[in-house]
Amino acid sequence: MKKLIIIFAIFLFSTPIFGQRNLEKNLNEFVNPDELVSVAEYTPFDKAIEALSQISERRSGKKIVSTAGLTSPIGVEINKLPYMKALVIIVQYNNLEFEEKENVIVVRKKMTEAKGLTEETYASLDSREVKISAVFFEADVSELRERGINWEWLMSSSGVTLGSNLRSFTEAQDEAASTQEQQNPPEFLANGLSEFTSGDWSGTVEGVFKFFESENLGEVIARPKVTVRDKMKGKIQIGSDISIKQRDFAGNVIDVFYSTGTIIEVTPYIYNEDKQDYILLKIAAERSSAIPGEITTEIKKTMVTTDLLMLSGEEKVIGGLFINEEVNVRQGIPFLKDLPWWVFGIRYLTGYDKLQISKKEVIILLQVELVPTLKERVTQAKKNEIDSQIIEDHEKFAKYKIKPFREEENVKGMEDK
């Protein structure tokens, strides 16, 4: 009897404690109705993230941003759940992850943890690529000046400004019977338009290249095309590699190669904001030439680096890469100046050798284009296969005069009526 009384007393005194714990649990699980969300399973992923972002900005001041680029349905039903729990469910269901920062929550694809794989050796099915097309035009500056053609004036009416003020040579000027050397600082100008209008004339920069080429004012030296993966470096070189003999740490003579010519290195960074894809293009352009000497080899170069924001299909122009070429020219009285030396030395009386310096400028026209991902290509290939099968079936129906099943049913229905 005493045991029953003790057990009853313990149960009586412990009831308020359990009640208090349940009350605390209910208070902790209380959720503000403004934070509850309901999302249908067929809602596009980007729309769901946008709706959750609006609630998150109101409640916590943090914006939710997705870099995954998904537009497919979320695939899971959300019914009156807190927005953070809804975000976790949606992200995990779509095999993604999110990172909460100070002012923003970033939803992204899961980072690969495969052994031996790095960013350079691994590419997912959703990796983006950029197709870069370039036109390298080499203009003869002396010939253009003789014809009275000014690149800046030609392009200024349309807003296209070439970087023709970029210089790496030294100009000398005489002031008060003394010679002073003035070094012009490098300057680079580029613009996103490649079309121009001058009076009644209009056209494109590539059209101007073709016109100058037909008038022997320059030539298109290359039209390279290269496809570069996002955040990877691509390189285009029009020129040659020269070797310079050096000694290594053991005293052996080795050949060290240096790249010369027209060299351009591009690194694209693809971003998506407000449903708009755009490309940040980091460019390093170089124009160089090697001049071998008696003691060493001199490499003259003009180099520019810049960052450009471009849309898919947009073109931009890079100019101002100058180079001076030295050519030995024989001038004098025709025919007589070219006689052999043993003909009474007439060639020395009627002609002379002249060192002619030809200044040339390389102008680069760049165009970028986003390439579909591997997933998009596979989807498009399947769609094309289905479309081809449908067209083939219709051709067979037309060949054998067979009507589709639905059309026959409609005809029979009309006859019955």
C-alpha positions as CSV (number, residue, x, y, z in Angstrom):
1,M,0.0,0.0,0.0
2,K,2.8,2.4,0.9
3,K,4.5,1.6,-2.5
4,L,1.3,2.6,-4.4
5,I,1.0,5.9,-2.4
6,I,4.7,6.7,-3.2
7,I,4.2,6.0,-6.9
8,F,1.0,8.1,-7.0
9,A,2.8,11.0,-5.3
10,I,5.7,10.9,-7.8
11,F,3.4,10.9,-10.7
12,L,1.3,13.7,-9.3
13,F,4.4,16.0,-8.7
14,S,6.0,15.1,-12.1
15,T,2.9,16.1,-14.2
16,P,3.6,19.9,-14.0
17,I,7.2,19.3,-15.1
18,F,6.2,17.4,-18.3
19,G,3.5,20.0,-19.0
20,Q,6.1,22.7,-18.7
21,R,8.4,20.9,-21.1
22,N,5.6,20.4,-23.7
23,L,4.8,24.1,-23.4
24,E,8.4,25.1,-24.0
25,K,8.5,22.7,-27.0
26,N,5.3,24.3,-28.4
27,L,6.7,27.8,-27.9
28,N,10.0,26.8,-29.6
29,E,8.1,25.4,-32.7
30,F,6.0,28.5,-33.1
31,V,6.4,29.9,-36.6
32,N,5.3,33.3,-37.8
33,P,2.5,32.8,-40.4
34,D,4.3,35.3,-42.7
35,E,7.2,32.8,-43.0
36,L,5.0,29.9,-44.1
37,V,5.1,29.1,-47.8
38,S,3.3,26.7,-50.1
39,V,4.9,25.8,-53.5
40,A,3.5,23.5,-56.1
41,E,5.7,20.7,-57.4
42,Y,5.5,21.9,-61.1
43,T,6.7,25.4,-60.2
44,P,10.0,26.3,-62.1
45,F,13.1,26.3,-59.9
46,D,14.0,29.9,-60.6
47,K,10.5,31.1,-59.8
48,A,10.5,29.2,-56.5
49,I,13.9,30.7,-55.5
50,E,12.6,34.2,-56.5
51,A,9.5,33.8,-54.2
52,L,11.6,32.5,-51.3
53,S,14.0,35.4,-51.8
54,Q,11.3,37.9,-51.4
55,I,10.2,36.4,-48.0
56,S,13.9,36.1,-46.9
57,E,14.5,39.7,-47.7
58,R,11.5,40.8,-45.6
59,R,12.3,38.6,-42.6
60,S,16.1,38.4,-42.5
61,G,17.3,41.0,-45.0
62,K,19.2,38.3,-47.0
63,K,18.6,37.8,-50.7
64,I,18.5,34.3,-52.1
65,V,20.5,34.0,-55.4
66,S,20.8,30.9,-57.6
67,T,23.9,30.3,-59.7
68,A,22.7,26.8,-60.8
69,G,20.7,28.2,-63.8
70,L,17.9,25.6,-63.4
71,T,14.5,26.3,-64.9
72,S,12.9,22.9,-64.6
73,P,10.1,22.2,-62.0
74,I,11.2,21.7,-58.4
75,G,9.6,18.3,-58.3
76,V,8.4,18.3,-54.7
77,E,5.3,19.7,-53.1
78,I,5.7,22.3,-50.3
79,N,2.7,22.8,-48.1
80,K,2.8,25.5,-45.3
81,L,6.4,25.1,-44.3
82,P,8.9,27.8,-43.1
83,Y,10.7,29.3,-46.0
84,M,14.1,28.1,-44.8
85,K,12.9,24.5,-44.4
86,A,11.3,24.8,-47.9
87,L,14.6,26.0,-49.3
88,V,16.5,23.1,-47.8
89,I,14.0,20.6,-49.2
90,I,14.0,22.1,-52.7
91,V,17.8,22.4,-52.8
92,Q,18.4,18.8,-51.6
93,Y,15.8,17.4,-53.9
94,N,17.5,18.9,-56.9
95,N,20.9,17.7,-55.8
96,L,22.2,21.2,-55.0
97,E,23.7,23.0,-52.1
98,F,23.5,26.5,-50.6
99,E,25.8,28.7,-48.7
100,E,24.6,31.4,-46.2
101,K,26.7,34.5,-46.2
102,E,26.5,37.8,-44.4
103,N,24.0,39.5,-46.8
104,V,23.0,36.7,-49.3
105,I,22.2,33.0,-49.5
106,V,23.8,31.5,-52.6
107,V,22.3,28.3,-54.2
108,R,24.8,26.5,-56.3
109,K,25.8,23.1,-57.8
110,K,27.6,20.7,-55.5
111,M,31.3,20.9,-55.7
112,T,32.9,17.7,-57.1
113,E,35.0,15.8,-54.6
114,A,36.3,13.1,-56.9
115,K,39.9,12.1,-56.3
116,G,42.4,13.4,-58.8
117,L,40.0,15.8,-60.4
118,T,40.5,19.5,-60.5
119,E,38.8,22.4,-62.2
120,E,41.1,22.0,-65.1
121,T,40.5,18.2,-65.5
122,Y,36.8,18.0,-64.6
123,A,33.8,19.4,-66.4
124,S,30.1,18.8,-65.5
125,L,27.3,18.3,-68.0
126,D,26.2,21.9,-67.3
127,S,29.6,23.5,-68.0
128,R,29.4,26.4,-70.3
129,E,31.7,27.2,-73.2
130,V,32.3,30.3,-75.3
131,K,33.1,30.3,-79.0
132,I,35.6,33.1,-79.8
133,S,36.0,34.2,-83.4
134,A,38.7,36.7,-84.3
135,V,39.9,38.6,-87.4
136,F,43.5,39.8,-87.4
137,F,44.0,42.7,-89.8
138,E,47.4,44.2,-90.5
139,A,47.2,47.8,-91.8
140,D,50.0,49.7,-93.5
141,V,50.0,53.0,-91.5
142,S,52.2,54.8,-94.1
143,E,49.9,53.8,-97.0
144,L,46.8,54.9,-95.1
145,R,48.3,58.3,-94.3
146,E,49.3,58.7,-98.0
147,R,45.7,58.1,-99.0
148,G,44.5,60.4,-96.2
149,I,42.6,57.8,-94.3
150,N,42.2,58.2,-90.5
151,W,40.9,55.3,-88.5
152,E,39.6,57.4,-85.7
153,W,37.7,59.7,-87.9
154,L,36.3,56.8,-89.9
155,M,34.9,55.1,-86.8
156,S,34.0,58.2,-84.7
157,S,30.6,58.8,-86.4
158,S,29.3,55.4,-85.2
159,G,30.9,55.4,-81.8
160,V,33.4,52.7,-82.7
161,T,36.8,53.9,-81.3
162,L,39.9,51.9,-82.1
163,G,42.8,52.0,-79.7
164,S,45.0,53.6,-82.3
165,N,46.5,56.0,-79.7
166,L,48.3,53.1,-78.1
167,R,52.0,53.6,-78.6
168,S,55.2,52.1,-77.4
169,F,57.7,54.0,-79.6
170,T,59.6,57.2,-78.8
171,E,59.0,60.4,-80.6
172,A,61.7,63.1,-80.9
173,Q,61.0,66.8,-81.2
174,D,63.3,69.8,-81.5
175,E,62.7,72.7,-79.1
176,A,65.0,75.7,-78.9
177,A,67.8,74.1,-80.9
178,S,67.8,71.1,-78.5
179,T,66.5,67.6,-78.9
180,Q,64.2,66.2,-76.3
181,E,62.6,62.8,-76.2
182,Q,58.9,62.5,-75.3
183,Q,57.4,59.1,-74.3
184,N,53.7,58.9,-75.1
185,P,51.9,57.0,-72.4
186,P,50.0,53.8,-73.5
187,E,46.3,54.3,-74.1
188,F,43.7,51.7,-75.0
189,L,40.2,52.3,-76.2
190,A,37.6,49.8,-77.3
191,N,33.9,49.8,-78.0
192,G,31.2,47.3,-78.5
193,L,29.9,48.3,-81.9
194,S,31.4,47.1,-85.1
195,E,29.1,49.0,-87.5
196,F,29.6,52.5,-88.7
197,T,27.9,55.2,-90.7
198,S,29.7,58.0,-92.5
199,G,27.6,60.3,-94.6
200,D,25.7,58.2,-97.1
201,W,28.0,55.2,-96.5
202,S,27.4,52.5,-93.9
203,G,28.9,49.1,-93.2
204,T,30.8,47.0,-90.8
205,V,34.4,46.9,-89.7
206,E,35.0,43.6,-91.5
207,G,33.7,45.2,-94.7
208,V,36.3,48.0,-94.3
209,F,38.9,45.3,-93.9
210,K,38.0,43.8,-97.2
211,F,38.0,47.2,-98.9
212,F,41.5,48.0,-97.6
213,E,42.7,44.6,-98.6
214,S,41.5,45.1,-102.2
215,E,43.3,48.5,-102.3
216,N,46.6,47.0,-100.9
217,L,46.3,49.1,-97.7
218,G,46.6,46.0,-95.5
219,E,45.7,42.4,-95.3
220,V,43.7,39.9,-93.2
221,I,46.5,37.7,-91.8
222,A,44.3,35.2,-89.9
223,R,40.7,34.3,-89.0
224,P,41.1,31.9,-86.0
225,K,38.2,30.4,-84.0
226,V,38.6,28.8,-80.6
227,T,36.1,27.4,-78.1
228,V,37.1,28.1,-74.5
229,R,35.5,26.6,-71.3
230,D,34.2,28.9,-68.6
231,K,37.1,30.3,-66.4
232,M,39.7,28.6,-68.6
233,K,42.4,30.4,-70.6
234,G,42.6,30.3,-74.4
235,K,45.5,31.5,-76.5
236,I,45.8,32.5,-80.2
237,Q,49.2,33.2,-81.7
238,I,49.9,34.4,-85.2
239,G,53.7,34.4,-85.5
240,S,56.7,32.2,-84.6
241,D,58.7,31.1,-81.6
242,I,62.4,32.1,-81.6
243,S,65.1,30.3,-79.7
244,I,67.8,31.9,-77.6
245,K,70.7,29.8,-76.4
246,Q,71.2,29.9,-72.6
247,R,73.1,27.9,-70.0
248,D,71.3,25.9,-67.4
249,F,72.4,25.3,-63.8
250,A,74.8,22.5,-65.0
251,G,76.5,24.7,-67.6
252,N,74.8,23.0,-70.5
253,V,73.8,25.1,-73.5
254,I,70.0,24.8,-74.1
255,D,67.5,26.5,-76.4
256,V,64.8,28.7,-74.7
257,F,61.9,29.5,-76.9
258,Y,60.0,32.8,-76.8
259,S,56.7,33.5,-78.6
260,T,56.6,36.4,-80.9
261,G,54.1,37.9,-83.4
262,T,50.5,38.7,-82.6
263,I,49.4,36.9,-79.5
264,I,46.1,37.2,-77.7
265,E,45.1,35.4,-74.5
266,V,41.4,35.3,-73.5
267,T,39.7,34.0,-70.3
268,P,35.9,34.1,-70.3
269,Y,33.8,34.2,-67.2
270,I,30.1,33.5,-67.7
271,Y,27.5,35.0,-65.4
272,N,23.7,35.0,-65.3
273,E,21.8,37.8,-63.6
274,D,18.2,38.9,-64.0
275,K,17.8,36.0,-66.5
276,Q,20.5,37.5,-68.8
277,D,23.6,35.7,-69.7
278,Y,26.7,37.8,-70.2
279,I,30.4,37.3,-70.4
280,L,33.3,39.0,-68.7
281,L,36.2,38.6,-71.1
282,K,39.8,39.1,-69.7
283,I,42.1,39.9,-72.7
284,A,45.8,40.2,-72.9
285,A,46.9,41.2,-76.5
286,E,50.6,41.5,-77.6
287,R,52.4,42.4,-80.8
288,S,56.1,41.6,-80.7
289,S,59.0,41.0,-83.0
290,A,62.6,39.8,-82.5
291,I,65.7,41.6,-83.6
292,P,68.8,39.5,-83.4
293,G,72.0,41.3,-82.5
294,E,75.7,40.5,-82.2
295,I,75.6,40.0,-78.5
296,T,71.9,39.4,-77.6
297,T,68.4,39.3,-79.2
298,E,66.1,42.2,-78.6
299,I,62.3,41.5,-78.5
300,K,60.2,44.6,-79.1
301,K,56.6,44.3,-78.0
302,T,53.5,46.3,-77.5
303,M,51.1,44.8,-74.9
304,V,47.6,45.6,-73.6
305,T,45.4,44.0,-71.0
306,T,41.8,44.8,-70.4
307,D,38.4,43.4,-69.2
308,L,35.4,43.6,-71.5
309,L,31.7,42.9,-70.7
310,M,30.0,41.3,-73.7
311,L,26.8,39.6,-74.7
312,S,26.5,36.5,-76.8
313,G,26.9,37.4,-80.5
314,E,28.5,40.8,-79.7
315,E,31.6,42.1,-81.4
316,K,34.4,44.4,-80.1
317,V,37.5,45.9,-81.7
318,I,41.0,46.1,-80.3
319,G,43.5,48.3,-82.1
320,G,46.7,50.2,-81.5
321,L,49.2,47.3,-81.7
322,F,52.0,48.9,-83.7
323,I,55.2,47.3,-85.0
324,N,58.1,48.8,-87.1
325,E,59.5,46.7,-89.9
326,E,62.9,47.6,-91.4
327,V,63.3,46.8,-95.1
328,N,66.4,47.5,-97.3
329,V,65.2,49.1,-100.6
330,R,67.4,49.8,-103.6
331,Q,66.5,53.2,-105.2
332,G,67.8,55.2,-108.1
333,I,67.7,55.2,-111.9
334,P,65.7,52.2,-113.1
335,F,67.7,49.4,-114.7
336,L,71.0,51.2,-114.1
337,K,70.8,50.9,-110.4
338,D,70.4,47.1,-110.6
339,L,73.5,46.5,-112.8
340,P,76.2,44.2,-111.4
341,W,79.1,45.8,-109.6
342,W,81.6,44.7,-112.3
343,V,79.9,46.8,-115.0
344,F,82.2,49.8,-114.5
345,G,80.7,50.5,-111.1
346,I,77.7,52.2,-112.7
347,R,75.3,50.8,-110.0
348,Y,77.1,53.0,-107.3
349,L,76.7,56.1,-109.4
350,T,73.1,55.6,-110.4
351,G,71.6,54.1,-107.2
352,Y,71.8,53.7,-103.5
353,D,70.5,51.4,-100.7
354,K,67.9,52.9,-98.4
355,L,66.7,51.5,-95.1
356,Q,62.9,51.9,-95.2
357,I,60.9,51.7,-92.0
358,S,57.4,50.4,-92.5
359,K,55.0,51.0,-89.6
360,K,52.1,48.6,-89.4
361,E,49.2,48.3,-87.0
362,V,47.3,45.1,-86.1
363,I,43.6,45.5,-85.5
364,I,41.7,42.6,-83.9
365,L,37.9,42.1,-84.3
366,L,36.5,39.8,-81.6
367,Q,33.1,38.1,-81.5
368,V,31.9,35.9,-78.6
369,E,29.1,33.3,-78.7
370,L,27.7,31.1,-76.0
371,V,27.8,27.4,-76.9
372,P,24.9,25.1,-75.6
373,T,25.8,22.8,-72.7
374,L,26.1,19.1,-73.2
375,K,22.6,18.6,-71.6
376,E,21.1,21.0,-74.1
377,R,22.9,19.4,-77.0
378,V,21.6,15.9,-76.0
379,T,18.1,17.3,-75.6
380,Q,18.2,19.0,-78.9
381,A,19.5,15.8,-80.6
382,K,16.6,13.8,-79.2
383,K,14.2,16.4,-80.3
384,N,15.6,16.5,-83.8
385,E,15.4,12.7,-83.9
386,I,11.7,12.8,-82.9
387,D,11.0,15.5,-85.5
388,S,12.8,13.5,-88.2
389,Q,10.7,10.5,-87.3
390,I,7.5,12.5,-87.5
391,I,8.5,13.9,-90.9
392,E,9.4,10.5,-92.1
393,D,6.0,9.1,-91.0
394,H,4.1,11.9,-92.7
395,E,6.1,11.2,-95.9
396,K,5.1,7.6,-95.7
397,F,1.4,8.5,-95.2
398,A,1.6,10.8,-98.2
399,K,3.3,8.2,-100.3
400,Y,0.9,5.4,-99.6
401,K,-2.1,7.7,-99.3
402,I,-2.8,6.6,-95.7
403,K,-4.8,9.0,-93.5
404,P,-3.9,9.4,-89.9
405,F,-6.1,7.5,-87.4
406,R,-7.6,10.7,-85.9
407,E,-8.6,12.0,-89.4
408,E,-10.3,8.8,-90.2
409,E,-12.3,8.9,-87.0
410,N,-13.4,12.5,-87.7
411,V,-14.5,11.6,-91.2
412,K,-16.5,8.6,-89.9
413,G,-18.1,10.8,-87.3
414,M,-19.1,13.4,-89.9
415,E,-20.6,10.6,-92.1
416,D,-22.7,9.3,-89.2
417,K,-24.1,12.7,-88.5
